Amino acid sequence: MDLFNKRRIPSAVEELTVLTARQIAGIMFLNYRTGKRWYDRSVQQIDDMIIRDDADPGQESFYPRIECYTISYIESKKLKISRRPEAWSKLHKMFKAAAAAKHTPAIHRRIFRYRIEDEVHLPEGLLPVGAILFNDPGIKQRYPHLSEDALWLLGAEGFELFRNI
């Protein structure tokens, strides 16, 4: 799969996957000019995508996009690097829309795959992460159990934050 082929337009999820990988690679080389440039450009593009994103949980690519956005924001938060406030509030709005959705389409997980069989439904795994990130009791009320996704991304600190919401 050639994501950089000019004749082929990648989907939003493919583009986000590449940008998230570029951000993480930039983090590994953040003390170097090239790594800082990779990080800054990918974060700027991801924030632009969040702002332009349609917060419709009925779309098949909605949850995989939130998954990439979430990883991107958690990595920035761990490094104490601020992001655009309008992208942060839009991401919170997307999590609220996901929590309020009655039905979710069949979703193929892109990143959080810790088990092959008996896989946890993506919203059940991802939405507790949103409850922790935004300290949102409404999301926690809808998804009251801490998920393995939250433990994987936020560790023991995330567990404590989830209990205190």
C-alpha angles and dihedrals in degrees: 000000000000109000092178097056107121093213093058120065110209121222119253091255092052091048091048091049090054092045091049090050090049090050092051091046088050089052090056090055099031092131090062126073095238093049091048090050092050090049096046095046095046093047091049092050093046091050089050090051092050092051092049094042122116110233095219113137090193092074116097093228095048099094096040088053091050088048092058093042090052094051090048093052095045091053091051091047092052089054091045091237113149123230134201110294093218090056090049092052091045090052089051089051089052091052090049090050090049092050092049094049114113097203131023126202122241104282130198110214115236106187116001099070110143096146129035098200125047092016119191114247108260098240091050089053100040105038096066085058088057091049089056097043094050098029086233117167091189092063091043091051090055093043105028099169124083110239133216087244089062092048091047094049103033105023125199092332089060090051091055092046091050092052091051097052 
